Amino acid sequence: MNRKKSRYVCQQCGFESLRWLGRCPECESWNSMVEEFAPAAAAKRTGSDTSSLPQILAEVKQLKTERLDMGMAELNRVLGGGLVPGTVVLLAGDPGIGKSTLLLQAAAKIDGLQGRVLYISGEESTQQIKLRAVRMGLGKNQIMVWAETDLENVIKEIKKQKPDLVIIDSIQTIYIPDTDLAPGSVSQIREATAQQVNLSKSMHIPVIIVGHVTKEGGIAGPRLLEHMVDTVLYFEGDRRYQYRILRTIKNRFGSTAELGVFEMSSEGLIEVPNPSSAFSAERPLHSPGSVVAACMEGSRPLLIEIQALVSPSPFGQPRRMMTGIDYNRANLILAVLEKKAGFNIAGQDVYVNIAGGIRIQEPAIDLAIAMAIVSSFRNKPCPEKMAVVGEVGLTGEIRGVAHLSRRMQEIKKLGFSSCLIPAGEQTEKITGLRVIAVKSLEEALRLGMDQ
């Protein structure tokens, strides 16, 4: 009698073990090991395939493919100019952030003009999709919608319809009926994704898969899932704010540094072609602790407002709260201000925030963070028409940043009259923009704030 071989799989990271463990040794999560039965082994392919023989790179024929225009400039930017035929895209984000809304809008723009779209939903009924479409003004669109979770039926329908784009919302709801694995389990997600990738490559149909995220912010399912697909996108943002950020984590057909900005409204997502003006539109004038910084997200320069609040701490342990920036990086800047600039901030509560709900990891905003903290500490506002660029080193020096000329052009474009930059950088002169070059943090605080 054949007995199926069982194993225990972590539902957080995909780690496998022959026995049950209370704590996963890979991701250290508790009570996440679930017993699963190993699926039947796939039959080995026999015979030779001449297309898989080694070839000289110079003799490989280059395919000329036209990308599928998604109808949204911000989405095309993140994808590298559109969807390449046969691409599998994984879109992840927090629940309710707007993933389904984004894909429904993109499908409506594609359908009819460039091709047919098959929208497969495993979480909503067709009536629910219709209600959202009517609210967004897309109720009369010709998109093919289908509420289905059986992978075999999904594959048969895709082969029958041969659409130009397939959207699956979401991969966690798709199951394989021939297995004893529970829907949404790690093995089910892995196998369903693998079959979708094979189908996409063989039929040259782009597929967009929606994935859930864990409470830690990572994509639910095995880490292998991100390696199986061609592109991984994260749709993020604070639901209390109207702005949504679409980031590229992995892209085999484009840059991974691009960023798309959207604004959530009652009628769906609206593209934000000029995020700099949007993020600084509500900036208070003549207010201590407010500084504008110029950062780069891929090929796009952004002007953001950094706010800081420094106040005496009523407790023995001062509080440090950072929103939108790296916590450890902010503590490093506080230490440099304490040691190199002589500011006694050790007994102060410090709060730093990037307005608009955006998150920036670039070190080029270090100087702006330092100036915002000092501005609040002194209760003295920075010049309202000045933008700041520069990385702060551990010895208090101001280090150079990349793409400085593009940052300065964006600064001038938004009506700023001066900018604080690292000394020694070779930049072109911009008419009407005063450039203040500094070498150290002390010099930056003296020239930038005492105007």
C-alpha positions in Angstrom: 0.0 0.0 0.0 1.4 3.4 -1.0 1.5 5.9 1.8 1.9 9.6 1.1 5.0 11.0 2.6 4.2 13.8 5.1 6.3 16.8 6.1 5.9 19.9 8.2 6.1 23.2 6.4 6.3 26.7 8.0 3.5 28.8 6.7 5.5 32.0 7.1 8.8 31.2 5.3 8.3 27.7 3.7 10.9 25.9 5.8 10.4 22.1 5.7 11.0 19.6 8.5 10.3 15.8 8.8 8.9 16.4 12.4 6.8 19.0 14.0 8.6 21.9 15.6 7.1 24.5 18.0 9.3 27.2 16.6 10.5 27.5 13.0 14.4 27.6 13.0 14.4 29.7 9.8 12.1 32.7 10.6 11.7 31.9 14.3 7.9 32.2 14.2 5.9 30.1 16.8 3.3 27.5 15.9 3.6 28.0 12.2 4.5 24.4 11.2 1.7 22.6 9.5 1.6 19.0 8.3 1.4 18.7 4.5 1.6 15.7 2.2 4.3 15.8 -0.5 2.8 16.1 -4.0 3.5 13.4 -6.6 6.8 13.8 -8.4 6.6 15.2 -11.8 7.5 12.9 -14.7 11.0 13.3 -16.1 11.3 14.7 -19.6 13.0 12.3 -22.0 14.5 13.0 -25.4 16.7 15.8 -26.6 15.8 19.4 -27.2 18.0 21.2 -29.6 16.8 24.6 -28.4 18.4 23.9 -25.0 21.9 23.2 -26.3 24.7 25.7 -25.4 24.9 28.6 -27.8 27.5 31.4 -28.3 26.1 34.6 -26.9 27.0 36.7 -30.0 25.0 34.3 -32.1 21.8 34.3 -30.0 19.0 36.0 -31.8 17.5 39.0 -30.0 13.8 39.0 -29.8 12.0 42.2 -30.7 9.1 42.5 -28.4 6.6 45.3 -28.0 5.6 46.0 -24.4 2.0 46.1 -23.4 1.0 49.7 -22.5 -0.8 49.6 -19.2 -2.5 53.0 -19.9 -1.1 54.5 -16.7 2.2 56.4 -17.0 3.1 55.8 -13.3 2.5 52.0 -13.7 4.5 51.9 -16.9 7.3 53.8 -15.2 7.6 51.2 -12.5 7.4 48.2 -14.9 10.1 49.7 -17.1 7.9 51.0 -19.9 5.1 48.4 -19.9 4.6 44.6 -19.7 6.8 42.3 -21.8 4.9 39.3 -23.3 5.3 36.3 -21.0 6.1 38.4 -17.9 4.8 37.3 -14.5 4.3 40.1 -12.1 3.7 39.7 -8.4 1.9 42.7 -6.8 1.9 42.7 -3.0 0.6 45.2 -0.4 -1.3 45.6 2.8 -5.0 44.7 2.8 -7.2 47.6 1.6 -4.3 49.6 0.2 -5.8 49.6 -3.3 -4.2 46.6 -5.2 -7.5 45.5 -6.7 -8.5 49.0 -7.6 -5.2 49.7 -9.4 -5.4 46.5 -11.4 -9.1 47.0 -12.3 -8.3 50.5 -13.6 -5.3 49.3 -15.6 -7.5 46.5 -17.1 -10.1 49.0 -18.1 -7.6 51.1 -19.9 -6.1 48.1 -21.7 -9.3 46.3 -22.7 -10.6 47.2 -26.1 -7.7 49.5 -27.1 -4.8 47.0 -27.0 -6.3 43.6 -26.2 -8.6 41.5 -24.0 -8.2 41.2 -20.3 -9.2 38.2 -18.1 -9.7 39.3 -14.5 -9.9 36.2 -12.2 -10.9 36.9 -8.6 -10.8 34.4 -5.9 -11.8 36.8 -3.1 -14.7 38.6 -4.6 -17.8 37.7 -6.6 -18.5 39.1 -10.0 -21.2 41.3 -8.4 -18.7 42.8 -6.0 -16.3 43.6 -8.8 -19.2 45.2 -10.7 -20.1 47.4 -7.7 -16.5 48.7 -7.5 -16.4 49.2 -11.2 -19.6 51.3 -11.2 -18.3 53.4 -8.4 -15.1 54.0 -10.4 -17.1 54.8 -13.6 -16.0 51.6 -15.3 -19.3 49.7 -15.2 -19.8 49.5 -19.0 -16.3 48.2 -19.6 -15.9 44.9 -21.6 -13.4 43.3 -19.2 -13.9 39.5 -18.7 -14.4 38.9 -15.0 -14.5 35.5 -13.4 -14.8 34.3 -9.8 -12.9 31.0 -9.8 -10.3 29.4 -7.4 -9.8 26.0 -9.2 -6.4 26.2 -10.9 -7.3 23.5 -13.5 -10.3 25.5 -14.6 -8.3 28.7 -14.7 -5.6 27.2 -16.9 -8.3 25.7 -19.3 -10.0 29.0 -19.6 -6.8 30.9 -20.3 -5.9 28.4 -23.0 -9.4 28.8 -24.5 -9.7 32.6 -24.3 -6.1 33.4 -25.1 -6.3 36.9 -23.5 -3.7 39.6 -23.9 -3.4 40.0 -20.1 -4.4 37.8 -17.1 -4.9 39.2 -13.6 -5.2 36.7 -10.7 -6.5 38.3 -7.4 -5.1 36.6 -5.4 -2.7 33.6 -5.6 -3.5 32.6 -2.0 -7.0 31.7 -2.9 -6.1 29.5 -5.9 -5.9 25.8 -5.1 -5.0 22.5 -6.9 -7.9 20.0 -6.5 -5.8 16.9 -7.0 -3.7 17.5 -3.9 -4.5 17.1 -0.2 -2.9 20.5 0.5 -5.0 23.2 2.1 -5.8 26.3 0.0 -3.4 29.1 0.9 -0.7 26.8 2.3 2.9 27.3 1.3 3.0 24.3 -1.0 -0.3 25.2 -2.7 1.0 28.8 -3.4 4.3 27.5 -4.7 2.8 24.9 -7.0 0.0 27.3 -8.3 2.6 30.0 -9.1 4.9 27.5 -10.8 2.1 26.4 -13.1 1.1 30.0 -13.9 4.7 30.8 -14.7 5.0 27.9 -17.1 1.7 28.8 -18.8 2.7 32.4 -19.2 6.0 31.6 -20.7 4.6 29.0 -23.1 1.7 31.2 -24.4 3.6 34.5 -24.1 0.8 36.0 -22.1 1.6 38.5 -19.3 0.2 37.5 -15.9 -0.2 39.8 -12.9 -0.6 37.9 -9.6 -1.8 39.6 -6.4 -0.1 38.4 -3.2 -0.9 38.9 0.4 1.6 40.2 3.0 2.4 39.0 6.5 2.1 41.1 9.6 5.9 41.8 9.3 5.3 43.3 5.9 6.8 40.5 3.8 5.1 38.6 1.0 3.1 35.7 2.4 4.3 32.3 1.3 7.7 30.9 0.6 10.6 33.1 -0.3 11.0 31.1 -3.4 7.8 32.9 -4.7 9.8 36.1 -5.4 12.4 34.2 -7.3 9.9 32.4 -9.6 8.3 35.6 -11.0 9.9 38.2 -13.2 8.8 41.3 -11.4 7.9 42.0 -7.8 6.0 45.2 -7.0 5.0 46.6 -3.5 2.0 48.9 -3.2 2.5 50.8 0.0 1.3 53.8 1.9 -0.5 54.8 5.1 -4.3 54.3 4.7 -4.8 57.5 6.7 -3.1 59.4 3.9 -4.4 59.7 0.4 -1.0 59.0 -1.3 0.0 55.5 -2.4 3.5 54.5 -3.5 4.3 51.7 -6.0 7.8 50.4 -5.7 9.8 47.9 -7.7 11.7 45.3 -5.7 12.7 43.1 -8.6 12.4 43.6 -12.3 14.1 41.4 -15.0 13.0 43.8 -17.7 13.7 47.2 -16.2 15.1 49.2 -13.3 14.4 48.3 -9.7 14.8 51.9 -8.5 11.7 53.4 -10.0 8.7 54.7 -8.1 5.1 55.5 -9.0 2.9 57.8 -7.0 -0.9 57.6 -6.9 -3.6 59.5 -4.9 -6.6 57.5 -3.6 -10.0 59.2 -4.2 -13.6 58.1 -4.1 -13.4 57.2 -7.8 -10.2 55.2 -7.6 -6.6 55.9 -8.0 -5.4 59.1 -9.6 -1.8 59.4 -11.0 0.4 62.1 -9.5 2.7 63.3 -12.3 4.4 65.9 -10.0 4.9 64.3 -6.6 7.2 67.1 -5.4 4.5 69.7 -5.4 2.0 67.3 -3.9 4.3 66.3 -0.9 5.1 70.0 -0.1 1.8 71.6 -0.9 0.7 71.9 2.8 4.1 72.9 4.2 3.7 75.5 6.9 5.7 78.7 6.4 8.0 80.3 9.0 7.6 77.1 11.2 10.6 75.8 13.1 11.5 72.2 12.4 10.4 72.1 8.7 13.0 71.6 6.0 12.7 70.6 2.3 15.0 67.9 1.0 15.7 66.8 -2.5 15.9 63.0 -2.9 16.0 60.6 -5.8 13.7 57.7 -6.4 15.1 55.9 -9.5 15.3 58.4 -12.3 12.8 60.8 -10.6 13.9 63.7 -8.3 11.5 64.3 -5.4 11.2 67.2 -3.0 9.9 66.2 0.4 9.2 68.0 3.6 11.0 66.7 6.7 9.5 67.7 10.0 11.1 67.5 13.4 10.0 68.3 16.9 12.4 68.5 19.8 11.1 69.1 23.3 12.3 68.4 26.9 11.6 64.9 28.1 9.5 64.6 31.3 10.9 61.1 31.7 14.3 59.7 32.5 14.5 58.0 29.1 13.9 60.4 26.2 11.7 59.2 23.4 12.9 58.8 19.8 10.1 58.3 17.2 10.8 58.3 13.4 8.3 58.0 10.7 9.3 57.6 7.0 13.1 57.4 7.8 15.4 54.7 9.2 15.4 54.8 13.0 19.1 53.8 13.3 20.1 56.4 10.7 18.3 59.1 12.7 20.0 58.1 15.9 23.4 58.3 14.1 22.6 61.9 13.0 21.6 62.8 16.6 24.9 61.4 17.8 26.9 63.5 15.3 24.9 66.6 16.3 25.8 65.9 19.9 29.4 65.1 19.4 30.5 67.3 16.5 28.1 70.3 16.6 27.8 70.6 20.4 24.0 70.3 20.7 22.9 68.9 24.0 19.9 66.8 22.7 20.5 63.7 24.9 17.8 64.8 27.3 15.3 65.8 24.7 12.4 63.9 23.1 12.9 63.8 19.3 10.2 63.2 16.7 11.0 63.1 13.0 8.5 62.7 10.2 8.3 62.8 6.4 5.1 64.6 5.4 2.7 62.7 3.1 3.3 59.2 4.4 6.2 58.5 2.1 9.3 56.5 3.2 12.8 57.4 2.1 15.9 55.3 2.7 18.4 57.6 0.8 21.3 59.0 2.9 21.1 62.3 0.8 18.4 63.5 3.2 20.7 63.3 6.3 21.6 67.0 6.2 17.9 68.0 6.0 17.1 65.8 9.0 19.9 67.4 11.0 18.8 70.9 10.1 15.2 70.2 10.9 16.2 68.8 14.4 18.4 71.9 15.1 15.7 74.2 13.8 13.2 72.8 16.3 15.7 72.7 19.1 16.6 76.4 18.6 12.9 77.2 17.8 14.2 79.1 14.8 12.7 78.5 11.3 14.9 77.7 8.3 14.6 79.9 5.2 11.4 78.9 3.5 12.8 79.1 -0.1 15.8 76.9 0.6 16.2 73.2 -0.1 18.8 70.9 1.4 20.9 68.0 -0.1 23.8 66.1 1.5 24.9 63.0 3.4 26.3 63.5 6.9 29.4 61.5 7.8 30.4 60.3 11.3 33.1 62.9 11.6 30.6 65.7 10.8 31.6 66.1 7.1 29.0 66.6 4.4 29.5 64.0 1.7 28.5 64.2 -2.0 25.4 62.7 -3.5 24.5 61.3 -7.0 22.5 63.1 -9.6 23.0 66.5 -8.0 22.2 68.5 -11.1 18.8 66.8 -11.5 18.0 67.5 -7.9 18.9 71.2 -8.4 16.8 71.5 -11.5 13.8 70.1 -9.6 14.5 72.6 -6.8 14.5 75.5 -9.2 11.4 74.2 -11.0 9.3 74.3 -7.8 10.3 78.0 -7.1 13.0 77.7 -4.5 15.7 80.4 -4.6 18.6 78.7 -2.8 19.9 75.2 -2.1 22.5 73.8 0.4 24.8 71.2 -1.3 28.0 69.4 -0.5 31.2 71.3 -1.4 33.3 70.1 -4.3 30.4 68.9 -6.4 30.6 69.8 -10.1 27.2 71.2 -11.1 26.0 73.4 -13.9 24.9 76.9 -12.9 21.2 77.4 -12.8 19.9 81.0 -13.3 18.0 82.3 -10.3 19.2 79.6 -7.9 21.7 80.5 -5.2 24.0 77.6 -4.4 25.5 77.3 -0.9 28.3 74.7 -0.8 29.3 73.4 2.6 32.0 71.0 3.8 30.9 70.3 7.4 27.8 70.1 9.5 28.8 73.1 11.6 29.3 75.1 8.4 25.9 74.0 7.0 24.1 75.0 10.2 25.9 78.4 10.3 25.3 79.3 6.6 22.0 77.6 6.2 20.2 78.8 9.2 21.8 82.2 10.1 20.5 84.0 7.0 
